[in-house]
Amino acid sequence: MKLDAKTRAEVGRLVAEIARIAADGPAAPGTVISRNMRCGKPGCRCSEDPPRYHGPYRSWTRKIGNKTVTRYFSEEQFADYEPLFETARRLRALIDELEAIGLNVIESDSRWKR
């Protein structure tokens, strides 16, 4: 497979960035969301108008062996682990760019019958 100079340079940039991020330390897979919720108890502040919800509650969801696993973080845990999730987000974005280049290379192959 032959890549033009511009594509090679872009791939090189992405690979170098991925290596730099990976050298910083571990990444954690999955999704972290933050929610504010109602408890449903009558007379609670969350049922007032306007409501004052409880939270934020942070949950981490990921797949383990084709099963979805969720854990809830305390504020302290979330502060400790947030950099791992940010690292994973940055790596995923770079991998998406690398895959887009690969798709572009395949789709631009003149041997495809159109």
C-alpha distances in whole Angstrom, upper triangle without the diagonal:
4,7,10,13,15,12,11,15,16,14,16,19,18,18,21,23,22,23,26,27,27,29,32,33,32,31,33,32,34,35,39,41,44,47,51,53,57,58,61,64,67,68,65,63,60,63,64,64,61,60,59,56,56,53,50,49,45,43,40,38,36,35,36,35,35,38,39,40,42,44,46,46,49,49,49,46,44,45,44,40,39,37,35,34,33,31,29,29,28,25,24,24,21,20,20,19,15,15,16,13,11,13,13,9,10,13,12,10,13,13,15,18,20
4,7,10,12,10,9,13,14,13,14,17,18,17,20,22,22,23,26,27,27,29,32,33,33,32,34,33,35,37,40,42,45,48,52,54,57,60,62,65,68,69,66,64,61,63,65,64,62,60,59,57,57,53,51,50,46,45,42,40,37,37,38,38,37,40,41,42,44,46,48,47,50,50,50,47,45,45,44,41,40,37,36,35,34,31,30,30,28,25,25,24,22,20,21,19,16,16,16,13,12,14,13,9,11,14,12,10,13,14,16,19,21
4,7,8,6,6,9,10,10,12,14,15,15,17,19,20,21,23,25,25,27,30,31,31,30,33,31,33,35,37,40,43,46,49,51,55,57,60,63,66,66,63,61,58,61,62,61,59,58,57,54,54,51,48,47,44,42,39,38,36,36,37,37,37,40,39,41,42,44,46,45,48,47,47,45,42,43,42,39,37,35,33,33,31,29,28,27,25,23,23,22,19,18,18,16,13,14,14,10,10,13,11,8,11,13,11,11,14,15,17,21,22
4,6,5,6,9,10,11,12,14,16,16,18,20,21,22,24,26,27,28,31,33,33,32,34,33,35,36,39,41,44,47,50,53,56,59,61,64,67,67,64,62,59,62,63,62,59,58,57,55,55,52,49,48,45,44,41,40,38,38,40,40,40,42,42,43,44,46,47,47,49,48,48,46,44,43,43,40,38,36,35,34,32,30,29,29,26,24,25,23,20,20,20,17,15,16,15,12,13,15,12,10,13,15,12,13,14,17,19,22,23
4,6,5,6,9,10,10,12,14,15,16,18,20,21,22,24,26,27,29,31,32,31,34,33,35,36,38,41,43,46,50,52,56,59,61,64,67,67,64,62,59,61,63,62,59,58,57,55,54,51,48,48,45,44,41,40,38,39,40,41,41,43,43,44,45,46,47,46,49,47,47,45,43,42,42,39,37,34,34,33,31,29,29,28,25,24,24,22,19,20,20,17,15,18,17,13,15,17,15,13,16,18,15,16,18,21,22,26,26
4,6,5,6,9,10,11,12,14,15,17,18,20,21,23,24,26,28,30,31,30,32,31,33,34,36,38,40,43,47,49,53,56,58,61,63,64,61,59,56,58,59,58,55,55,53,51,51,48,45,45,42,41,39,38,36,37,39,40,39,42,41,42,42,44,45,44,46,45,45,43,40,40,39,37,35,32,32,31,29,27,27,26,23,22,22,20,17,18,18,14,13,16,14,11,13,16,13,12,16,17,15,16,19,21,22,26,26
4,5,5,6,8,10,11,12,14,15,16,18,20,21,22,24,26,28,28,27,30,29,30,31,34,36,38,41,45,47,51,53,56,59,61,62,59,57,54,56,58,57,54,53,52,50,50,46,44,43,40,39,36,35,33,34,36,36,36,38,37,39,40,41,42,42,44,43,43,41,38,38,38,35,33,31,30,29,27,25,24,23,21,19,19,17,15,15,15,12,10,12,11,8,10,12,10,9,13,14,12,14,17,19,20,23,24
4,5,5,6,9,10,10,12,14,15,16,18,20,21,22,25,27,27,27,29,29,31,32,34,37,39,43,46,49,52,55,57,60,63,63,60,58,55,58,59,59,56,55,53,51,51,47,45,44,41,40,37,36,34,34,36,36,36,39,38,39,40,41,43,42,44,43,43,41,38,38,37,35,33,30,29,29,27,25,24,24,21,19,20,18,15,15,16,13,11,14,14,10,11,14,13,11,15,17,15,16,19,21,22,26,26
4,5,5,6,9,10,10,12,14,15,16,18,20,21,23,25,26,26,29,28,30,31,33,36,38,42,45,48,51,54,56,59,62,62,59,57,54,57,58,57,54,53,52,50,49,46,43,43,39,39,36,36,34,35,36,37,37,39,38,39,40,41,42,41,43,42,41,39,37,36,36,33,32,29,28,28,26,23,24,23,20,18,20,18,14,16,17,13,12,15,15,11,14,17,15,14,18,19,18,19,22,24,25,29,29
4,5,5,6,9,10,11,12,14,15,17,18,20,22,24,25,23,26,25,27,28,30,32,35,38,41,44,48,50,53,56,58,59,55,53,51,53,54,54,51,50,48,46,46,43,40,40,36,36,33,33,31,32,33,35,34,36,35,36,37,38,39,38,40,39,39,37,34,34,33,31,29,26,26,25,23,21,21,20,17,16,16,14,11,12,13,9,9,12,11,9,11,14,13,13,16,17,17,18,21,24,24,28,28
4,5,5,6,9,10,10,12,14,15,16,18,20,22,23,22,24,23,26,27,29,32,34,38,41,44,48,50,52,55,58,59,55,53,51,53,55,54,52,50,49,46,46,42,40,39,35,34,32,31,29,29,31,32,32,34,33,34,35,36,37,37,39,38,38,36,33,33,32,30,28,25,24,24,22,19,19,19,16,14,15,14,10,10,12,9,7,10,11,8,9,13,12,12,15,17,16,18,21,23,23,27,27
4,5,5,6,9,10,11,12,14,15,16,19,21,22,22,25,25,27,28,30,33,36,39,42,45,49,51,54,57,60,60,57,55,52,55,56,56,53,51,50,48,47,43,41,40,36,36,33,32,30,31,32,33,34,36,35,36,36,37,38,37,40,38,38,36,34,33,32,30,28,25,24,24,22,20,20,20,17,15,17,15,12,13,15,12,10,13,14,12,13,17,16,15,18,21,20,21,24,26,27,30,31
4,6,5,6,9,10,11,12,14,15,17,19,21,20,23,23,26,27,28,31,33,37,40,43,47,49,52,54,57,57,54,52,49,52,53,53,50,49,47,45,44,41,38,38,34,34,31,31,29,30,32,34,34,35,34,35,35,35,36,35,37,36,35,33,31,30,30,27,26,23,22,22,20,17,18,18,14,13,15,13,10,12,14,11,10,14,14,12,14,17,17,17,20,22,21,23,26,28,29,32,32
4,5,5,6,9,10,11,12,14,16,18,18,17,20,20,22,23,25,28,30,34,37,40,44,46,49,51,54,55,51,49,47,49,51,50,48,46,44,42,41,38,35,35,31,30,28,27,26,27,28,30,30,32,31,31,31,32,33,32,35,33,33,31,29,28,27,25,23,20,20,19,17,15,15,14,11,10,11,10,6,8,10,8,7,11,12,10,12,15,15,16,18,20,20,22,26,27,27,31,31
4,5,5,6,9,10,10,12,15,16,17,17,20,20,22,24,26,29,32,35,39,41,45,47,50,53,56,56,53,51,48,51,53,52,50,48,46,44,43,39,37,36,32,31,28,28,26,26,28,29,29,31,31,31,32,32,34,33,35,34,33,31,29,29,27,25,24,21,19,20,18,15,15,16,13,10,13,12,9,9,12,11,8,12,14,12,13,17,17,17,19,22,22,23,27,28,28,32,32
4,5,5,6,9,10,11,13,15,17,17,20,21,24,25,27,30,32,36,39,42,46,48,51,53,56,57,53,51,49,52,53,53,50,48,46,44,43,39,37,36,32,32,29,29,27,28,30,31,32,34,33,33,33,33,34,33,35,34,33,31,29,28,27,25,23,20,19,20,18,15,16,17,13,12,14,14,10,12,15,13,12,15,17,15,17,20,20,20,23,25,25,26,30,31,32,35,36
4,5,5,6,9,10,11,13,15,15,18,19,21,22,24,26,29,32,35,39,42,44,47,50,53,53,49,47,45,48,49,49,46,45,43,40,39,36,33,33,29,29,26,26,25,26,28,30,30,32,30,30,30,30,31,30,32,30,29,28,26,25,24,22,20,17,16,17,15,12,13,13,10,9,12,11,8,10,13,12,11,15,16,15,17,20,20,21,23,25,25,27,31,32,32,36,36
4,5,5,6,9,10,12,12,12,15,16,18,20,22,25,27,31,34,37,41,43,46,48,51,52,48,46,44,47,48,48,46,44,42,39,38,35,32,31,27,27,24,24,22,23,24,26,27,28,27,27,27,28,29,28,30,29,28,26,24,24,22,20,19,16,14,15,13,10,11,12,9,6,10,10,7,8,12,11,10,13,15,15,16,19,20,20,22,25,25,27,30,32,31,35,35
4,6,5,6,9,10,12,13,16,17,21,23,24,27,30,33,37,40,43,45,48,51,54,54,50,49,46,50,51,51,49,47,44,42,40,37,34,33,29,29,26,26,24,25,26,27,29,30,29,29,29,29,30,29,31,30,29,27,25,25,23,21,20,17,15,17,15,12,13,15,12,10,13,14,11,12,15,15,13,16,19,18,19,22,23,23,25,27,28,29,32,34,34,37,38
4,6,5,7,10,12,13,16,18,21,23,24,27,29,33,36,39,42,44,47,50,53,53,49,47,45,48,50,50,47,45,43,41,39,35,33,32,28,28,25,26,25,26,27,29,31,32,30,30,30,29,30,28,30,29,27,25,24,23,21,19,19,15,15,16,14,11,13,14,11,10,14,14,12,14,17,16,15,19,20,20,21,24,25,25,27,30,30,31,35,36,36,40,40
4,5,5,7,9,9,13,15,18,19,20,23,25,29,32,35,39,40,44,46,49,49,45,44,42,45,46,46,44,42,39,37,35,32,29,28,25,24,22,23,21,23,24,27,28,28,27,26,26,26,26,24,26,25,24,22,20,19,18,16,15,11,11,12,10,7,9,11,8,7,11,12,10,12,15,15,15,18,20,20,21,24,25,25,27,29,30,32,35,37,36,40,40
4,5,6,7,8,12,14,17,19,20,24,26,30,33,36,39,41,44,46,50,50,46,45,43,46,47,48,45,43,41,38,36,33,30,29,25,24,21,22,20,21,22,24,26,27,26,25,25,25,26,24,26,26,24,22,21,20,18,16,16,12,11,13,12,8,9,12,10,8,12,13,12,12,16,16,16,18,21,21,21,24,26,26,27,30,31,32,36,37,36,40,40
4,5,8,11,14,17,20,22,23,26,28,32,35,38,42,43,46,49,52,52,48,47,45,48,49,50,47,45,43,40,38,34,32,31,27,27,24,25,23,25,25,27,29,30,29,28,28,27,28,26,28,27,25,23,22,21,19,17,17,14,13,15,14,11,13,15,13,12,15,17,15,16,19,20,19,21,24,24,24,27,28,28,30,33,34,35,38,39,39,43,43
4,7,9,13,16,19,20,21,24,26,29,32,35,39,40,44,46,49,49,45,43,42,45,46,47,44,42,39,37,35,31,29,28,24,24,22,23,22,24,25,27,29,29,28,26,26,25,25,23,25,23,22,20,19,17,15,14,14,10,10,13,12,9,12,14,12,12,15,16,15,17,20,20,20,23,25,25,26,29,30,30,32,34,35,37,40,42,41,45,45
4,7,10,13,17,19,19,22,24,28,31,34,37,38,42,44,47,47,43,42,40,44,45,46,44,41,38,36,34,30,27,26,23,22,19,21,20,21,22,24,26,26,25,23,23,22,23,21,22,22,20,18,17,16,14,12,13,10,8,11,11,8,10,14,13,12,15,17,16,17,20,21,21,23,25,26,27,29,31,31,33,35,36,38,41,42,42,45,45
4,7,10,13,16,16,20,22,26,29,31,35,36,39,41,45,45,41,40,38,41,43,44,42,39,37,34,32,28,26,24,20,19,16,17,16,18,18,21,22,23,21,20,20,19,20,18,20,20,19,16,15,15,13,10,12,9,6,9,10,8,8,12,12,11,13,16,16,16,19,21,20,22,25,26,26,28,30,31,32,34,36,37,41,41,40,44,44
4,7,10,12,13,17,19,23,26,29,32,33,37,39,42,43,39,38,36,39,41,41,39,37,34,31,29,26,23,22,18,17,13,14,13,15,16,19,20,20,18,17,17,17,18,17,19,19,18,15,14,15,13,9,10,8,4,6,8,5,5,9,10,8,10,13,14,14,16,18,18,20,22,24,24,26,28,29,30,32,34,35,39,39,38,42,42
4,7,9,10,14,17,20,23,26,29,30,33,36,39,40,36,35,33,36,38,39,37,34,32,29,27,23,21,19,15,13,10,11,9,12,13,16,17,17,15,13,13,13,15,14,17,17,17,13,12,14,12,8,9,9,5,5,8,8,6,9,11,11,11,14,16,15,17,20,20,21,23,25,25,26,29,30,31,32,35,36,40,40,39,42,42
4,7,9,13,16,19,23,25,28,29,32,35,38,39,36,35,33,35,38,38,36,34,32,29,27,23,21,19,15,13,9,9,7,9,10,13,14,14,12,12,12,13,15,15,18,19,19,16,14,16,15,11,11,12,8,7,10,9,6,9,11,10,10,13,15,14,15,18,19,18,21,23,23,24,27,28,28,30,32,34,38,38,36,39,39
4,7,10,14,16,20,22,25,26,29,32,35,36,33,32,29,32,34,35,33,31,29,26,24,21,19,16,13,10,7,5,4,7,10,13,13,12,10,9,9,11,13,14,17,18,19,16,14,16,16,12,12,13,10,8,11,12,8,9,13,13,11,14,16,15,16,19,20,20,22,24,24,25,27,29,29,30,33,35,38,39,37,39,39
4,7,10,13,17,19,22,24,26,29,32,33,30,29,26,29,31,32,30,27,26,22,21,18,16,14,10,8,6,5,6,10,13,16,15,14,11,11,9,11,12,12,16,16,18,15,12,15,16,12,11,13,11,8,10,12,10,9,13,14,12,14,17,17,17,20,21,21,22,25,26,26,28,30,31,31,34,36,39,40,38,40,40
4,7,10,14,16,20,21,24,27,30,31,27,26,23,26,28,29,27,24,22,19,18,14,12,10,7,6,4,6,9,13,15,19,18,17,13,12,9,9,9,10,13,13,15,12,9,12,13,10,9,12,11,8,10,13,11,11,14,16,14,16,19,19,19,22,24,24,25,28,29,29,31,33,34,34,37,39,42,43,41,44,43
4,7,10,13,16,18,21,24,27,27,24,23,20,23,25,25,23,21,19,16,15,12,10,8,6,5,7,8,12,15,18,21,20,18,15,14,11,11,10,10,13,13,15,14,11,13,15,13,11,14,14,11,13,16,15,13,17,19,17,18,22,22,21,24,26,26,27,30,31,31,33,35,36,36,38,41,44,45,43,45,44
4,7,10,14,16,19,21,24,24,21,19,17,20,22,22,20,17,16,12,11,8,6,5,4,7,9,12,15,19,21,25,24,21,18,16,13,12,10,10,11,11,14,13,10,13,15,14,12,16,16,13,15,18,17,16,19,21,20,21,24,25,25,27,29,29,30,33,34,34,36,39,39,39,41,44,47,48,46,48,47
4,6,10,12,15,18,20,21,18,16,13,16,18,19,17,14,13,9,9,7,5,5,6,8,12,13,17,20,23,26,25,22,19,17,14,13,11,12,13,13,16,16,13,16,19,17,16,19,20,17,18,22,21,20,23,25,24,24,28,28,27,30,33,32,33,36,37,36,38,41,41,41,44,46,49,50,48,50,49
4,7,10,13,15,17,18,14,13,10,13,15,16,14,11,9,6,5,5,5,6,9,11,15,17,21,24,26,30,28,25,22,20,17,16,13,14,14,13,17,18,15,18,21,20,18,22,23,20,21,25,24,23,26,28,27,28,31,32,31,33,36,36,36,39,40,40,42,45,45,45,47,50,53,54,51,53,52
4,6,9,12,14,15,12,11,8,10,13,14,13,10,9,5,5,7,8,8,11,13,16,18,22,24,27,30,28,25,22,21,17,17,14,15,16,16,20,20,18,21,23,23,21,25,26,23,25,28,27,26,29,31,30,30,34,34,33,36,38,38,38,42,43,42,44,47,47,46,49,52,55,56,53,54,53
4,6,8,11,12,9,9,5,7,10,12,12,8,8,5,6,9,11,11,15,16,20,21,25,27,30,32,31,28,24,23,20,19,17,18,18,19,22,23,21,24,27,26,25,29,29,27,28,32,31,29,33,35,33,34,38,38,37,40,42,41,42,45,46,45,47,50,50,50,52,55,58,59,56,57,56
4,6,9,10,8,9,7,8,12,15,15,11,11,8,7,10,13,12,16,17,20,22,25,28,30,32,31,28,24,23,20,19,16,18,18,19,23,23,22,25,27,27,26,30,30,28,30,33,32,31,35,37,35,36,40,40,39,42,44,43,44,47,48,47,49,52,52,52,55,57,60,61,58,60,58
4,6,9,8,10,8,7,11,14,14,11,12,10,11,14,16,16,19,20,24,24,28,30,32,34,33,29,27,25,22,22,20,22,22,23,26,27,26,28,31,30,30,34,34,31,33,37,35,34,38,40,38,39,42,43,41,44,47,46,46,50,50,49,51,54,54,54,56,59,62,62,59,61,59
4,6,6,9,8,8,11,14,15,12,13,12,12,15,18,18,21,22,26,27,31,33,35,37,36,32,29,28,25,24,22,23,23,24,27,28,27,30,32,32,32,36,36,34,36,39,38,37,40,42,41,42,45,46,45,47,50,49,49,53,54,53,55,58,58,57,60,62,65,66,63,65,63
4,6,9,9,7,9,13,14,12,13,13,14,18,20,21,24,26,29,30,34,36,38,41,39,36,33,31,28,28,25,27,26,27,30,31,30,33,35,35,35,38,39,37,39,42,41,40,43,45,44,44,48,48,47,50,53,52,52,55,56,55,57,60,60,59,62,65,68,68,65,67,65
4,7,8,6,7,11,13,11,12,13,14,17,20,21,25,27,30,32,36,38,40,43,41,38,35,33,30,29,26,27,26,26,30,31,30,32,35,35,35,38,39,37,39,42,42,40,44,46,44,45,49,49,48,51,53,53,53,56,57,56,58,61,61,61,63,66,69,70,67,68,67
4,5,6,7,11,12,9,9,9,10,14,16,18,21,23,27,29,33,35,37,40,39,35,32,30,27,26,23,24,22,23,26,27,27,28,31,32,31,35,36,34,35,39,38,37,40,42,41,42,45,46,45,48,50,50,50,53,54,54,55,58,59,58,61,63,66,67,65,66,64
4,5,5,9,9,6,6,7,9,12,15,17,20,23,27,29,32,35,37,40,39,36,32,31,27,26,23,23,22,21,25,26,25,27,30,30,29,33,34,32,33,37,37,35,38,41,40,40,44,45,43,46,49,48,48,52,53,52,54,57,57,57,59,62,65,66,63,65,63
4,6,8,8,5,5,5,7,10,13,14,18,20,24,26,29,32,34,37,36,33,29,28,24,24,21,21,20,20,24,25,24,26,29,29,28,31,32,30,31,35,34,33,36,38,37,37,41,42,40,43,46,45,45,49,50,49,51,54,54,53,56,59,61,63,60,61,60
4,7,8,5,8,8,11,14,16,18,21,23,27,28,32,34,37,39,38,34,31,30,27,26,24,25,24,24,28,29,27,29,32,32,31,35,36,33,34,38,37,36,39,41,39,40,43,44,43,45,48,47,47,51,52,51,52,56,56,55,58,60,63,64,61,62,61
4,5,5,7,9,12,16,18,20,23,25,29,31,34,37,40,43,41,38,34,33,30,29,26,27,26,25,29,30,29,30,34,34,32,36,37,35,36,39,39,37,40,43,41,41,45,46,44,47,50,49,49,52,54,52,54,57,57,57,59,62,65,66,63,64,62
3,5,8,11,14,17,19,21,25,27,30,32,36,38,41,44,42,39,36,35,31,31,28,29,28,27,31,32,30,32,35,35,33,37,38,35,36,40,39,37,40,43,41,41,44,46,44,46,49,49,48,51,53,52,53,56,57,56,58,61,64,65,62,63,61
4,7,9,13,16,17,20,23,25,29,30,34,37,40,43,41,38,34,34,30,30,27,27,26,25,29,30,28,29,33,33,31,34,36,33,33,37,37,35,37,40,39,38,42,43,42,43,47,46,46,49,51,50,51,54,55,53,56,59,61,63,60,61,59
4,6,10,12,14,16,20,22,26,27,31,34,37,39,38,35,31,30,27,26,23,24,23,22,26,27,25,27,30,30,28,32,33,31,31,35,35,33,35,38,37,37,40,41,40,42,45,45,44,48,49,48,50,53,53,52,55,58,60,62,59,60,58
4,7,10,11,14,17,20,24,26,30,33,35,38,37,34,30,29,25,24,21,21,20,19,23,24,22,24,27,27,26,29,31,28,29,33,33,31,34,36,35,35,39,40,39,41,44,44,44,47,48,48,49,52,53,52,54,57,60,62,59,61,59
4,7,8,11,14,16,20,22,26,29,31,35,33,30,27,25,22,21,17,18,17,17,20,21,20,21,25,25,23,27,28,26,26,30,30,28,31,34,33,33,36,37,36,39,41,41,41,44,46,45,47,50,50,50,52,55,58,59,56,58,56
4,6,8,12,14,18,20,24,27,29,33,32,28,25,23,19,18,14,15,14,14,17,18,17,19,22,22,21,25,26,24,25,29,28,27,30,33,32,32,36,37,36,38,41,41,41,44,45,45,47,50,50,50,52,55,58,59,57,58,57
3,5,8,11,15,18,21,25,27,30,29,26,23,21,17,15,12,11,11,10,14,15,13,15,18,18,17,21,22,20,22,25,25,24,27,29,28,29,32,33,33,35,38,38,38,41,43,42,44,47,47,47,50,52,56,57,54,56,55
4,6,10,13,16,20,23,25,29,28,25,22,20,16,14,11,10,10,9,13,13,11,13,16,16,15,18,20,18,19,22,22,21,24,26,26,26,30,31,30,33,35,35,36,39,40,40,41,44,45,45,47,50,53,54,52,54,53
4,7,10,13,17,20,22,26,25,22,18,16,12,11,7,7,8,8,12,12,10,13,15,15,14,18,18,16,18,21,21,20,23,25,25,26,29,30,29,32,34,34,35,38,39,39,41,43,44,44,46,49,52,53,51,53,52
4,7,10,14,17,19,23,22,20,16,14,10,9,6,6,7,8,11,10,7,11,13,11,11,15,15,13,15,18,17,17,20,22,21,22,25,26,26,29,31,31,32,35,35,36,38,40,40,41,43,46,49,50,48,50,49
4,7,10,14,16,19,19,16,12,10,7,6,4,6,9,11,13,11,9,13,14,12,12,15,14,12,15,17,16,16,20,21,20,22,25,25,25,28,29,29,30,33,34,34,36,38,39,39,42,44,47,48,46,48,47
4,7,10,12,16,16,14,10,8,5,5,6,8,11,13,14,11,10,13,13,11,11,14,12,10,13,15,13,14,17,18,17,19,22,22,22,25,26,26,28,31,31,31,34,36,36,36,39,41,45,45,43,45,45
4,7,10,13,12,10,7,6,4,7,9,11,15,16,18,15,13,17,17,14,14,16,14,11,15,16,14,14,18,18,16,19,22,21,21,24,25,24,26,29,29,29,32,34,34,34,37,39,42,43,40,43,42
4,7,10,10,8,6,5,7,9,12,14,18,19,20,17,15,19,18,15,15,17,14,12,15,16,12,14,17,16,15,18,20,19,19,23,23,22,24,27,27,27,30,32,31,32,35,37,40,40,38,40,40
4,6,6,5,5,6,9,12,15,17,21,23,24,20,19,22,21,18,18,20,17,15,18,18,15,16,19,18,16,19,21,19,20,23,24,22,24,27,26,26,30,31,30,31,35,36,39,39,37,39,39
4,6,5,6,7,10,12,16,18,22,24,24,21,20,23,22,19,20,21,18,17,20,20,17,19,22,20,18,22,23,21,22,26,26,24,27,29,28,28,32,33,32,34,37,38,41,40,39,41,41
4,5,8,10,13,16,20,22,25,28,28,24,24,27,26,22,24,25,21,20,23,23,19,21,24,22,20,24,25,23,23,27,26,25,28,30,28,28,32,33,32,33,37,37,40,39,38,40,40
4,7,9,13,16,20,22,26,28,29,25,25,28,27,23,24,25,22,20,23,23,20,21,24,22,20,23,25,22,22,26,26,24,26,29,27,27,31,32,30,32,35,36,39,38,36,38,38
4,6,10,13,17,19,23,26,27,23,23,26,25,22,23,25,21,20,23,23,20,21,25,23,21,24,26,24,24,28,28,26,28,31,30,30,33,35,33,34,38,39,42,41,39,41,41
4,7,10,14,16,20,22,24,20,20,23,23,19,20,22,19,17,20,21,18,19,22,22,19,22,25,23,23,27,27,26,28,31,30,29,33,35,34,34,38,39,42,42,39,41,41
4,7,10,13,17,19,20,17,17,20,20,17,18,20,17,16,19,20,18,19,22,22,20,23,26,24,24,28,29,27,30,32,32,32,35,37,36,37,40,41,45,45,42,45,44
4,7,10,14,16,17,14,14,18,18,15,16,19,16,15,18,20,17,18,22,22,20,23,26,25,25,28,29,28,30,33,33,33,36,38,38,38,41,43,46,46,44,46,46
4,7,10,13,14,11,11,15,15,13,14,17,15,14,17,19,17,19,22,22,21,24,27,26,27,30,31,30,32,35,35,35,38,40,40,41,44,45,49,49,47,49,49
4,7,10,11,9,9,13,13,12,13,16,16,14,17,20,18,19,23,23,23,25,28,28,28,31,32,32,34,37,37,37,40,42,42,43,45,47,51,51,49,51,51
4,6,8,6,6,9,10,9,10,14,14,13,16,18,18,18,21,23,22,24,27,27,28,31,32,32,34,37,37,38,40,42,43,43,46,48,51,52,50,53,52
4,5,5,6,9,10,11,12,15,16,15,18,20,20,21,24,25,25,27,30,30,31,33,35,35,37,40,40,41,43,45,46,47,49,51,55,55,53,56,55
4,6,5,6,9,10,10,14,15,15,16,19,20,20,22,24,25,26,29,30,30,33,34,35,36,39,40,41,42,45,46,46,48,51,54,55,53,56,55
4,5,5,6,9,10,13,14,15,16,18,20,21,23,24,25,27,29,30,31,33,35,36,37,39,40,41,43,45,46,47,49,51,55,56,54,57,56
4,5,5,6,8,11,12,12,14,16,17,18,20,22,23,25,27,27,29,31,32,33,35,37,38,39,41,43,43,44,47,49,52,53,51,54,54
4,5,5,6,9,10,10,12,14,15,15,18,20,20,22,24,25,26,28,30,30,32,34,35,36,38,40,41,42,44,46,50,51,49,52,51
4,6,6,8,10,11,12,14,16,16,18,20,21,22,24,26,27,28,30,31,33,35,36,37,39,41,42,43,45,47,50,52,50,53,52
4,6,7,9,10,12,13,15,16,18,19,21,22,24,25,27,28,30,31,33,34,35,37,39,40,41,43,45,46,50,51,50,53,52
4,6,5,7,9,10,11,13,15,16,17,19,21,22,23,25,26,27,29,31,32,33,35,37,38,39,41,43,47,48,46,49,49
4,5,5,6,9,10,11,12,14,15,17,19,20,21,23,25,26,27,29,30,32,33,35,36,37,39,41,45,46,45,47,47
4,5,5,6,9,10,10,12,14,15,17,18,20,21,23,24,26,27,29,30,32,33,35,36,38,40,43,45,43,46,46
4,5,5,6,9,10,11,12,14,16,17,18,20,21,22,24,26,27,28,30,32,33,34,36,38,42,43,41,45,44
4,5,5,6,9,10,11,12,14,15,16,19,20,21,23,25,26,27,29,30,31,32,35,36,40,41,40,42,42
4,5,5,6,9,10,11,13,14,15,17,19,20,21,23,25,26,27,29,31,32,33,35,39,40,39,42,41
4,5,5,6,9,10,11,12,14,16,17,18,20,22,23,24,26,27,29,30,32,34,37,39,38,41,40
4,5,5,6,9,10,10,12,14,15,16,18,20,21,22,24,26,27,28,30,32,36,36,35,38,38
4,5,5,6,9,10,11,13,14,15,17,19,20,21,23,25,26,27,29,31,34,35,34,37,36
4,5,5,6,9,10,11,13,14,16,17,19,20,21,23,25,26,27,30,33,34,33,36,36
4,5,5,6,9,10,11,12,14,15,17,18,20,21,23,24,26,28,31,32,31,35,35
4,5,5,6,9,10,10,12,14,15,16,18,20,21,22,24,26,30,31,29,32,32
4,6,5,6,9,10,11,13,14,15,17,19,20,21,23,25,28,30,29,31,31
4,5,5,6,9,10,11,13,14,15,17,19,20,21,23,27,28,27,31,30
4,5,5,6,9,10,10,12,14,15,17,18,20,22,25,26,25,29,29
4,5,5,6,9,10,10,12,14,15,16,18,20,24,25,24,27,26
4,5,5,6,9,10,11,13,14,15,16,19,22,24,23,26,26
4,5,5,6,9,10,11,13,14,15,17,21,22,22,25,25
4,5,5,6,9,10,11,12,14,16,19,20,19,22,23
4,5,5,6,9,10,10,12,14,18,19,18,21,21
4,5,5,6,9,10,10,13,16,18,17,21,20
4,5,5,6,9,10,11,15,16,15,19,19
4,5,5,6,8,10,14,15,13,16,16
4,5,5,6,9,12,14,13,16,16
4,6,5,7,10,12,12,15,16
4,6,5,9,10,9,13,13
4,6,8,10,8,11,11
4,6,9,8,11,11
4,5,6,10,11
4,5,8,9
4,6,9
4,6
4
